[in-house]
Structure formats: C-alpha cells, structure tokens
Amino acid sequence: MTVDGPHDIVEQQRAYFQSGQTLDLAFRLQALRRLLEQIAAREADISRALHADLHKSAFEAYSTEIGFVLAEIRFTLRHLHRWVRPERVRTPLTHLGAKSLVIPQPYGVTLIIAPWNYPFQLAIAPLIGAIAAGNCAVIKPSEWAPRTAMVVQEIVSSVFPKEHVCVVQGAVEETQALLAEPFDYIFFTGSTAVGRVVMEAAAKHLTPVTLELGGKSPAIVHRDARLDLAAKRIAWGKFTNAGQTCIAPDYVYVHRAVRDAFLTSLQQAIVHLYGPRPLENPAYTRIVSEHHFHRLMAFIQPHQVFLGGQGRPDERVLEPTVLVDVTWEDPVMQEEIFGPILPVLVYEDLGEVMEALQSRPKPLALYLFTQDAEIERRVLERVPFGGGCVNDTLYHFASPHLPFGGVGHSGMGAYHGRASFDTFSHRKSVLKQTVRFDLPFRYPNQKDGLKWVKRFLR
Ligand code: NAD
C-alpha cells in the first residue's frame, strides 16, 4: 500500500515524466513486455481473486479479463513501433517549401479509475494505452472488488517503479482526493452519475477526459432474424457475469410475429448455457453486493416472470430471469439493470422503435438481429449508440480494430488497440518551414500583396 498522498504521487510522477525516460520506444516496449510476463505468471492469482470477489468461473476470468488483456498487450507490442512515428501529412500550395507533421505526444501524468464488474480488465486495458503512449499512470481500482484490486496493485508494483505507474486503493473519498489533483488526462470507467462528478472535477484543471459509462443497451430481434442464434447470443451476452456487463443487452425488443418462437428459443438457450438449476451452477457469477441484489430483486414482478425470478440473498445469486409484457413505465425500464434480468418488449413497427430509441439517452451498445440489409442500413444510420453488433452481442468489444466507447450519456472517447494509443496521445501538429527561400506575399508591405493573397488562397 502506497503511503504517499495524492499530491506527492502526482509530483513524483511528473518529475519522472519530465525526465524523458518514458519517451523512449524501447522503454515502453520493455514495460509492456514485463507487464505481459507478470500477468501471465500471476494468472492463477488473478483468477482466484476474481472468484473471491465475484465468483467468476476460471473460464469467464480468462476469456473476459486475463486473456483479453494479454491479447491487447501482444497487439500493442506488434504495432507500437508504427504508431509512435510522426505522421507526414500533406501541405497546401500556400505553404510552399514547408513540410507538415503530426507527432503523437504523451500527455504526462494520467489517472485511470476503474469499476468492479471486470475489475482486472478495466484497470489494466487503459493502462496498456497509457504506457504505450509514454505516460505515467495512477490506477484507482474499485473498492467493490478488493481481492482483485490487491492483485492489480501487486502486479503493478512488481513491474513498474511507482514514479511511472502506481495503484491507489480507496473508495469515494480517496477518488475525490485524486480528482482534486491536476492530472494531464483522466480515463474513467463507471456509471453515468459518477462520470459527471469526474468531468466536473476535470473541468477545474481543464484536464481532458475519456468517460466509459453505461446505460440501457437494446437488442432488437426483427421478424426475419435467425431466432435460435439470436436467442443464444442474447442469452450469452446478457447472462455472462450475471448481467453485470456495461455492454450487456439491457432489454430486448422483439417483433410481435416472432415473440413466442423467440421466447421458446431463449428459454432453451438459457437452460443449455447455465443448466436447469443455475443457482447451483458453480460457474455462474454472483451479484456484487447486497445492495445490488435487493435492487435487482425489486424489479421482478411475479406476473411478468417468464423464466427464473428466484434468488438466494445469502449467496447473492439470482437466476437468469426473463420478464414479459414489460412497458417503458415499469421500474425495470427506468435505469440500467446491470444484473441477470432481461425484460422483453414487443413491437410491430420498427420505425416506432427507432423513434423511441432516438428520444432516449444514447446507449453504449445496440444489437440488431436481422438478415435484411435495408433494415440494417436504417437502424445503423438513424439510431445513435456507442458501438454494437449485427446478429451478435458483446463481440465488437473484443476486436482491437474497433474503437470502443460510448456517446452522449454512455460516454465520450474510445479505446482498444490503436484507439488506446491515440486516446492517451496528444496529436501535436508541426509545420517545418524551409529557410531556402521566403515567399513575400504574406507580408503587409508587399506591392499588390492583397491581390496575391486572394489569388493564392483561391
Ligand atoms: P461507479 O461509477 O459507482 O464507480 C466507478 C469508480 O468510481 C470506482 O472506482 C469508485 O470507487 C469511483 N467512485 C464511485 N463514486 C464516486 C464518487 N462519488 N466520486 C468519485 N469517485 C467515485 O461504477 P461501478 O458501480 O463500479 O460500475 C458499474 C457502472 O460502470 C455501470 O453503470 C456500467 O455500465 C459502467 N461500466 C461501463 C463500462 C464501459 O466500458 N463503458 C465498463 C464497465 C462498467
């Protein structure tokens, strides 16, 4: 546990950054390699911590957290030498003789604030971008996943000097103390409400931010969808991590003509994925806290339960639950669910669905199930959302070629792969002028100067 206060930490990191050590490509690659090695070596510890905090199975721990992060580091190691190069861009004729460059520059001392739902991945994935771009970083993991937060700290302190990267543990008070410091960049993952707190604090220092927030992400199942696949992929996307996934389909809009067939396929898919008694399935994740368990149970109206609905408070485990005959007036539709409850709404006119979505806060993800290219074009063109899939759920998150992020209430900025490097870099534009000649037109004392300027700018 670090004993320095937030101010000392930032001062130490700023001095380290200003020494220039992090600018060297070999230094950054070496830091990433050491991080990769340590994570690979500590895989069992990370998995155990995720099990202790959230009851995550070894399969989920690896596929959604450890393996994801290792793949991101390997991708960055392969491409970083190209990303760091200054980019030559074109120069207009008016600037004859000059060259134009865009140089990616690290911001300096960055702050990464992580949530509890993927507590390893969401602390380390932004760090990869931060150090690849040549920054120092302070990580504030979530207090709601304390075992994982401790492993993150152990790994970070074994790989990096604390002047380069360090972990500060704590909850609201400690985070607010950090936010009072003049960081050069803040990368926050968490709720929309706390996103506002972070942005307000950042505004005091004019610190740029990336906000990775949440919201209600819809899945739309159109009448021509492959229902068996739609059901399986929605069930997997929803009930992975017991629905505690920022990009989980929050609810389903299904076309009336296929509602019953879809529900039958959904039931089969859930039983196939989690067994007939999911509460006894050791690979099924728990709800993070008592507060959230009771919040979720209150959404379950017995007359709406199509499947599931039972929970065990002592173990904080809640069955994959499907609710039917749900409307926008129901409590379950008033906030992000963030748990294993899937409300199903019915539509007849896709236009009305699109209008409803356009009038609500922009979601982090949208999943459209259709085989009709025209429907796909309409929805992708007209409905705003952070990112998503056609005929799948969650998978867009795991591609290093797709920048991941929200829009509006679901956030701002993006990361993963090259986008992480770009997020943590300022693009410094530089014009390098020739000294071999000096075009006279721009100077005010030139004869016919105005005529020449007008001709040139045309
Ligand atoms: P949260 O906003 O409560 O907490 C996130 C972080 O902020 C934690 O480290 C916490 O200690 C800190 N924090 C909490 N309250 C604070 C305050 N008042 N002032 C300063 N710091 C504070 O979020 P959570 O409950 O940990 O995570 C769930 C939320 O995160 C959901 O809304 C989910 O959609 C979102 N999320 C988004 C993404 C994404 O990539 N967009 C990923 C995961 C989770």
Residues whose N, C-alpha, C, O or C-beta is under 5 A from the ligand:
A	BS01	NAD	I113 A114 P115 W116 K140 P141 S142 E143 G170 A171 V172 T175 Q176 T189 G190 S191 T192 V194 V197 E212 L213 G214 G215 C246 S410
